[in-house]
């Protein structure tokens, strides 16, 4: 539509001149951000799309759905509206994202069914090709797939058949992946494909030697490394490791990768390997060694232990608990990194707390001697527990400055010990006269 016609149709229309070069630059910046956050392989799909190879990194976000949710929420906070779909092939992901937006994850091996009912435009065909196929009565992808290919090739060339095969996964689709600006990386290409685990380990160590030398030259240490193996069939397999502190020790980084090299499926062989430091920090080796010279505990050893545990158990499963200034027990603790600085707040030393806090609290049935006295007996699940000793109540009020629901919250906590010697932390969520219910909030005693 011409600008004059648009302004005549909509009064006060705002017109902004298009700047394709600026749009391409902004898209490249977004791709570089995705490289650092989501995966080591990101390709531009001009003018308005990105391909992200998430194989090997989706588990860091609790699966493909979690990765999509994280991506879209971050873009929404930056006022960017987007659609995202995970599929086995770039063509299928492109088609479903644009023409079946309600679907987010195409199950493995189901890309044919996901694309079959979509319009021909979903195959990224030129407009004139789509118009010509429509004149022949071919409007959907499944109708094109049912037609003999030889006559279509004579009239429309090889592109319709190629795009169809790429979307279905019958033909590879090479992508021009981005490199991080000024990223430290090492690359190896092989004359003959490799596949044995021993060879992959030797290649990884050689890449680490080259990369760590480059990091040392720049005065940097790696916080996150992405290792990508590109197979002869065009697919890629990636591994990601992270470190708690900047590190460029080949031995230690090799140990982290060795934990996971067995997960790499070489397929029919690997013809290229790429190692990239996607997150780095300044690293002063002389400063790092002062603690050892002074006879202090070597923090680097602890950091390496944290790295090995994270590689084996998962990065989100290695943490420690830090106190938080809050009147409610479930809010008085938070997970932090194992090497994070200690918080200034602390738990009250004169108020004992249970060794294990249940979240959420579990309801219990209680028999009390008097309305505001500790319970004489309570039933927790299938266990019937008689109370031998008790202490309390310790009254806690809600945090009215957090939410309106907290303004009238009152809890009376009791520390009780059963006749068998087990200790529990019980509370009533309102005074007895108001019909408060009883809950089990903690087990044991610190």
C-alpha positions as CSV (number, residue, x, y, z in Angstrom):
1,X,0.0,0.0,0.0
2,X,1.3,3.4,-0.8
3,X,2.0,5.8,2.1
4,X,-0.6,8.3,0.8
5,X,-3.3,5.6,0.7
6,X,-2.4,4.4,4.2
7,X,-2.6,7.9,5.7
8,X,-5.9,8.5,4.0
9,X,-7.3,5.3,5.5
10,X,-6.0,5.9,9.1
11,X,-6.0,9.5,10.5
12,X,-2.8,10.4,12.3
13,X,-0.9,7.4,11.1
14,X,2.8,7.4,12.2
15,X,5.2,6.7,9.3
16,X,8.7,5.5,9.9
17,X,11.2,5.0,7.1
18,X,12.4,1.4,6.8
19,X,16.1,0.8,7.4
20,X,17.0,-2.8,6.4
21,X,20.7,-2.4,7.3
22,X,19.8,-1.3,10.8
23,X,17.3,-4.1,11.1
24,X,19.9,-6.7,10.0
25,X,22.4,-5.2,12.5
26,X,19.9,-5.4,15.4
27,X,19.1,-9.0,14.4
28,X,22.8,-9.9,14.5
29,X,23.0,-8.4,18.0
30,X,20.1,-10.5,19.1
31,X,21.8,-13.5,17.6
32,X,25.0,-12.8,19.6
33,X,22.9,-12.5,22.8
34,X,21.3,-15.9,22.0
35,X,24.8,-17.3,21.5
36,X,25.8,-16.3,24.9
37,X,22.6,-17.5,26.7
38,X,21.1,-20.4,24.8
39,X,23.4,-22.3,22.4
40,X,26.7,-22.1,20.6
41,X,25.1,-22.4,17.1
42,X,22.9,-19.5,16.0
43,X,22.2,-18.5,12.4
44,X,20.4,-15.4,11.0
45,X,17.2,-15.8,8.9
46,X,16.9,-12.4,7.4
47,X,14.9,-10.2,7.6
48,X,13.2,-11.3,10.8
49,X,14.2,-14.7,12.2
50,X,16.9,-16.7,14.0
51,X,17.7,-20.4,14.0
52,X,19.1,-21.7,17.3
53,X,20.5,-25.2,17.5
54,X,19.4,-26.2,21.0
55,X,20.5,-29.8,20.9
56,X,22.7,-30.3,24.0
57,X,21.6,-27.1,25.8
58,X,17.8,-27.4,26.2
59,X,18.3,-29.5,29.4
60,X,19.8,-26.4,31.1
61,X,16.3,-24.9,31.0
62,X,14.5,-28.0,32.1
63,X,13.7,-29.0,28.5
64,X,12.7,-27.4,25.2
65,X,9.4,-25.8,26.6
66,X,11.4,-24.2,29.4
67,X,14.0,-22.8,26.9
68,X,11.2,-21.3,24.7
69,X,9.5,-19.8,27.8
70,X,12.7,-18.2,28.9
71,X,13.5,-16.9,25.5
72,X,10.0,-15.3,24.9
73,X,9.8,-13.8,28.4
74,X,13.2,-12.1,27.9
75,X,12.2,-10.8,24.5
76,X,8.8,-9.6,25.9
77,X,10.7,-7.6,28.7
78,X,12.5,-5.8,25.8
79,X,9.2,-5.1,24.0
80,X,9.9,-7.7,21.3
81,X,7.1,-9.9,20.2
82,X,8.2,-13.3,18.8
83,X,7.2,-16.8,18.1
84,X,9.4,-19.8,18.8
85,X,9.1,-23.5,17.8
86,X,11.5,-26.4,18.3
87,X,11.6,-29.0,15.5
88,X,14.0,-31.6,14.0
89,X,14.7,-29.5,10.9
90,X,15.2,-25.7,10.3
91,X,12.5,-25.8,7.6
92,X,9.9,-27.4,9.9
93,X,10.6,-25.0,12.7
94,X,10.4,-22.0,10.3
95,X,7.0,-23.2,8.9
96,X,5.3,-24.1,12.2
97,X,6.5,-20.9,13.9
98,X,4.9,-18.7,11.2
99,X,1.8,-20.7,10.2
100,X,0.9,-22.8,13.3
101,X,1.8,-20.5,16.2
102,X,0.0,-22.5,18.9
103,X,2.4,-25.4,18.6
104,X,5.7,-24.9,20.4
105,X,7.5,-28.2,20.3
106,X,7.2,-30.6,17.3
107,X,7.8,-34.1,18.7
108,X,10.9,-35.9,17.2
109,X,10.1,-37.5,13.9
110,X,6.8,-35.7,13.6
111,X,7.8,-32.8,11.3
112,X,6.1,-34.3,8.3
113,X,2.7,-34.3,10.0
114,X,3.3,-30.9,11.5
115,X,4.0,-29.3,8.1
116,X,1.7,-31.3,5.8
117,X,-1.4,-29.2,6.4
118,X,0.3,-25.8,6.1
119,X,0.0,-23.5,3.1
120,X,2.7,-23.5,0.5
121,X,4.2,-20.2,1.8
122,X,5.4,-22.3,4.8
123,X,8.1,-23.8,2.5
124,X,9.8,-20.4,1.9
125,X,9.1,-20.5,-1.8
126,X,9.1,-17.3,-4.0
127,X,5.8,-15.6,-4.5
128,X,5.7,-16.3,-8.2
129,X,6.3,-20.0,-7.5
130,X,3.5,-20.2,-5.0
131,X,1.2,-18.3,-7.4
132,X,2.0,-20.8,-10.2
133,X,1.4,-23.8,-8.0
134,X,-1.9,-22.4,-6.8
135,X,-3.1,-22.1,-10.3
136,X,-2.5,-25.8,-10.6
137,X,-4.7,-26.4,-7.6
138,X,-1.8,-27.0,-5.2
139,X,-2.3,-24.9,-2.1
140,X,-1.0,-27.0,0.8
141,X,2.3,-28.8,1.5
142,X,0.7,-32.3,1.5
143,X,-0.8,-31.6,-1.9
144,X,2.7,-30.7,-3.2
145,X,4.2,-33.9,-1.6
146,X,1.7,-36.1,-3.5
147,X,2.5,-34.7,-6.9
148,X,5.1,-36.4,-9.2
149,X,8.3,-34.4,-9.0
150,X,9.6,-34.6,-12.6
151,X,6.8,-32.4,-14.1
152,X,7.1,-29.9,-11.3
153,X,10.9,-29.7,-11.7
154,X,10.5,-29.0,-15.4
155,X,8.1,-26.1,-14.8
156,X,9.2,-24.6,-11.5
157,X,12.8,-25.8,-11.2
158,X,14.4,-27.8,-8.3
159,X,13.5,-25.4,-5.4
160,X,10.0,-26.7,-4.5
161,X,11.3,-30.3,-4.2
162,X,14.4,-29.1,-2.3
163,X,12.4,-27.0,0.2
164,X,10.0,-29.9,0.7
165,X,12.8,-32.4,1.5
166,X,14.5,-29.9,3.8
167,X,11.3,-29.4,5.8
168,X,10.7,-33.1,6.0
169,X,14.3,-33.9,7.0
170,X,15.1,-35.8,3.7
171,X,17.8,-33.3,2.6
172,X,20.3,-31.3,4.7
173,X,20.1,-27.6,5.0
174,X,23.4,-25.9,5.7
175,X,23.3,-22.7,7.8
176,X,25.8,-19.9,8.2
177,X,26.3,-19.9,11.9
178,X,27.4,-16.7,13.8
179,X,30.6,-16.4,15.7
180,X,30.7,-14.4,18.9
181,X,32.3,-11.0,18.3
182,X,36.0,-11.3,19.4
183,X,35.2,-14.7,21.0
184,X,38.1,-16.9,21.9
185,X,37.6,-20.1,19.9
186,X,39.5,-23.0,18.5
187,X,38.5,-25.1,15.4
188,X,39.7,-28.3,13.9
189,X,38.6,-29.9,10.6
190,X,39.4,-33.5,9.6
191,X,40.2,-35.0,6.3
192,X,38.5,-38.2,7.4
193,X,35.5,-38.4,9.7
194,X,36.2,-39.4,13.3
195,X,33.8,-41.2,15.6
196,X,35.5,-43.2,18.4
197,X,35.3,-41.8,22.0
198,X,39.1,-41.9,22.4
199,X,39.6,-39.8,19.3
200,X,36.9,-37.3,20.5
201,X,38.8,-37.0,23.8
202,X,42.1,-36.3,22.1
203,X,40.5,-33.7,19.8
204,X,38.9,-32.0,22.8
205,X,42.2,-31.8,24.7
206,X,43.9,-30.4,21.6
207,X,41.2,-27.7,21.3
208,X,41.5,-26.9,25.0
209,X,45.3,-26.4,24.7
210,X,44.8,-24.0,21.9
211,X,41.9,-22.1,23.5
212,X,43.6,-21.8,26.9
213,X,46.7,-20.4,25.3
214,X,44.6,-17.7,23.6
215,X,42.8,-17.0,26.9
216,X,46.1,-16.6,28.7
217,X,47.3,-14.2,26.0
218,X,44.2,-12.1,26.6
219,X,44.4,-12.3,30.4
220,X,41.0,-14.0,30.6
221,X,39.6,-17.1,32.2
222,X,36.6,-19.2,30.9
223,X,33.3,-19.2,32.8
224,X,31.4,-21.2,30.1
225,X,32.7,-23.3,27.2
226,X,30.7,-24.7,24.3
227,X,32.1,-27.7,22.4
228,X,30.3,-28.4,19.0
229,X,30.9,-31.5,16.8
230,X,29.6,-31.1,13.2
231,X,28.7,-34.4,11.6
232,X,29.0,-35.4,8.0
233,X,25.2,-35.5,7.7
234,X,24.9,-31.8,8.5
235,X,23.7,-32.2,12.1
236,X,25.5,-30.9,15.1
237,X,26.0,-32.1,18.6
238,X,27.1,-29.8,21.4
239,X,28.3,-29.9,24.9
240,X,28.4,-27.0,27.4
241,X,30.3,-26.8,30.7
242,X,30.5,-23.9,33.2
243,X,32.9,-23.0,35.9
244,X,32.4,-21.4,39.3
245,X,35.5,-19.2,38.9
246,X,37.4,-18.1,35.8
247,X,39.6,-21.0,34.7
248,X,42.0,-21.8,31.9
249,X,43.6,-25.0,33.2
250,X,43.5,-27.6,30.5
251,X,43.5,-30.6,33.0
252,X,40.5,-29.3,34.9
253,X,38.5,-28.3,31.9
254,X,39.2,-31.6,30.2
255,X,37.8,-33.4,33.3
256,X,34.6,-31.5,32.9
257,X,34.2,-32.5,29.3
258,X,35.2,-36.1,29.9
259,X,32.2,-36.5,32.1
260,X,29.9,-35.9,29.1
261,X,31.8,-36.9,25.9
262,X,30.1,-40.3,26.0
263,X,26.8,-38.5,25.4
264,X,27.9,-37.4,21.9
265,X,26.4,-39.4,19.1
266,X,28.9,-39.2,16.2
267,X,26.4,-40.6,13.6
268,X,28.3,-41.5,10.5
269,X,31.3,-39.5,11.6
270,X,32.4,-36.0,12.6
271,X,34.3,-33.8,10.2
272,X,34.7,-30.6,12.3
273,X,35.0,-29.6,15.9
274,X,34.6,-26.1,17.4
275,X,35.4,-25.0,21.0
276,X,34.3,-21.5,22.0
277,X,34.6,-19.6,25.3
278,X,31.1,-18.0,25.3
279,X,31.5,-16.4,28.7
280,X,34.8,-15.1,30.0
281,X,36.1,-12.9,32.9
282,X,39.3,-11.2,33.8
283,X,41.7,-13.7,35.3
284,X,44.9,-12.7,37.2
285,X,46.9,-15.8,37.8
286,X,49.4,-14.0,40.1
287,X,46.6,-12.7,42.3
288,X,44.9,-16.1,42.4
289,X,48.1,-17.7,43.8
290,X,48.6,-15.3,46.7
291,X,46.2,-17.3,49.0
292,X,48.3,-20.4,48.6
293,X,51.6,-18.6,49.3
294,X,50.0,-17.2,52.5
295,X,49.1,-20.6,53.7
296,X,45.3,-20.0,53.3
297,X,43.0,-22.6,51.9
298,X,43.1,-22.7,48.1
299,X,39.8,-21.5,46.9
300,X,40.7,-22.7,43.4
301,X,40.5,-26.3,44.7
302,X,37.0,-25.7,46.0
303,X,36.0,-24.1,42.8
304,X,37.2,-27.1,40.8
305,X,35.3,-29.4,43.1
306,X,32.1,-27.4,42.5
307,X,32.7,-27.5,38.7
308,X,33.1,-31.3,38.8
309,X,29.9,-31.7,40.9
310,X,28.0,-29.4,38.5
311,X,29.2,-31.3,35.5
312,X,28.1,-34.6,37.0
313,X,24.8,-33.6,38.8
314,X,23.7,-30.6,36.7
315,X,24.5,-26.9,37.2
316,X,21.3,-26.2,39.2
317,X,21.8,-28.9,41.7
318,X,25.0,-27.6,43.4
319,X,24.1,-24.7,45.7
320,X,24.1,-23.6,49.4
321,X,21.5,-21.9,51.5
322,X,21.8,-18.3,52.6
323,X,19.7,-16.6,55.3
324,X,17.2,-13.9,54.3
325,X,15.7,-11.3,56.6
326,X,12.1,-12.4,56.8
327,X,9.6,-13.2,59.6
328,X,8.2,-16.2,57.8
329,X,10.4,-19.4,57.8
330,X,9.8,-20.4,54.2
331,X,11.1,-16.9,53.1
332,X,14.0,-16.8,55.4
333,X,16.3,-18.9,53.2
334,X,17.3,-18.8,49.5
335,X,19.5,-20.8,47.2
336,X,22.8,-19.2,46.1
337,X,25.9,-20.3,44.3
338,X,28.2,-22.5,46.3
339,X,31.0,-19.9,46.1
340,X,28.8,-16.8,46.5
341,X,29.7,-14.3,49.2
342,X,28.1,-14.8,52.5
343,X,25.1,-12.7,53.3
344,X,25.2,-10.1,56.1
345,X,21.9,-11.3,57.6
346,X,21.8,-14.4,59.9
347,X,19.3,-16.6,61.6
348,X,18.5,-15.8,65.2
349,X,20.8,-17.8,67.5
350,X,18.3,-17.9,70.4
351,X,15.5,-19.3,68.3
352,X,16.2,-23.0,67.3
353,X,15.1,-24.0,63.8
354,X,14.5,-27.5,62.3
355,X,17.2,-29.2,60.3
356,X,14.7,-29.8,57.4
357,X,11.9,-27.3,56.4
358,X,8.9,-28.7,54.5
359,X,7.7,-26.5,51.7
360,X,4.8,-26.3,51.5
361,X,3.8,-27.3,55.1
362,X,1.8,-30.5,55.4
363,X,-1.5,-30.6,57.3
364,X,-1.8,-32.7,60.5
365,X,-4.7,-33.7,62.8
366,X,-4.0,-32.6,66.4
367,X,-5.5,-33.5,69.8
368,X,-4.7,-30.7,72.3
369,X,-5.0,-30.7,76.1
370,X,-6.3,-27.1,76.0
371,X,-7.1,-24.6,73.2
372,X,-3.8,-22.7,73.4
373,X,-1.6,-25.5,74.7
374,X,0.8,-27.6,72.6
375,X,-0.7,-30.8,71.1
376,X,-0.8,-34.0,73.1
377,X,-1.0,-36.2,70.0
378,X,-1.0,-35.6,66.2
379,X,-1.4,-37.7,63.1
380,X,0.9,-37.1,60.2
381,X,0.0,-39.1,57.1
382,X,-0.2,-42.7,58.4
383,X,1.9,-42.0,61.5
384,X,0.2,-41.5,64.9
385,X,2.6,-39.6,67.2
386,X,2.2,-39.0,70.9
387,X,4.0,-35.9,72.2
388,X,6.3,-36.3,75.2
389,X,7.7,-32.8,75.4
390,X,6.8,-29.4,73.9
391,X,8.0,-25.8,73.8
392,X,6.1,-22.8,72.6
393,X,4.3,-21.0,71.3
394,X,6.5,-18.7,69.2
395,X,4.2,-16.3,67.5
396,X,5.0,-15.0,64.0
397,X,3.1,-12.4,62.0
398,X,2.8,-11.9,58.2
399,X,4.8,-9.3,56.4
400,X,2.2,-6.7,55.6
401,X,4.7,-4.8,53.4
402,X,5.0,-7.8,51.0
403,X,1.3,-8.4,50.2
404,X,-2.2,-7.7,51.4
405,X,-2.7,-11.4,52.1
406,X,0.1,-11.3,54.7
407,X,-1.4,-8.4,56.7
408,X,-3.6,-10.5,58.9
409,X,-1.5,-13.7,59.0
410,X,-0.7,-15.1,62.5
411,X,1.1,-18.3,63.3
412,X,1.8,-20.0,66.6
413,X,4.8,-22.4,66.4
414,X,5.6,-25.3,68.8
415,X,8.7,-27.4,69.0
416,X,7.6,-30.9,70.0
417,X,9.3,-34.2,70.7
418,X,7.5,-37.6,70.3
419,X,7.8,-40.5,72.7
420,X,10.1,-42.1,70.2
421,X,12.5,-39.2,70.4
422,X,11.7,-37.6,67.0
423,X,11.4,-33.8,66.9
424,X,9.0,-31.7,64.9
425,X,8.0,-28.1,64.2
426,X,4.3,-27.5,64.3
427,X,2.2,-24.4,63.9
428,X,-1.4,-23.3,64.0
429,X,-2.3,-20.8,61.4
430,X,-4.7,-18.8,63.6
431,X,-5.6,-18.6,67.3
432,X,-7.7,-21.6,68.6
433,X,-10.7,-19.4,69.1
434,X,-10.7,-18.6,65.4
435,X,-10.5,-22.2,64.3
436,X,-6.9,-22.3,63.3
437,X,-5.6,-25.5,61.6
438,X,-2.4,-27.3,62.4
439,X,0.5,-27.9,60.0
440,X,3.9,-29.6,60.1
441,X,6.6,-27.2,58.9
442,X,9.8,-28.8,60.0
443,X,11.5,-32.1,61.0
444,X,14.5,-32.6,63.2
445,X,16.5,-29.9,65.0
446,X,19.6,-28.1,63.8
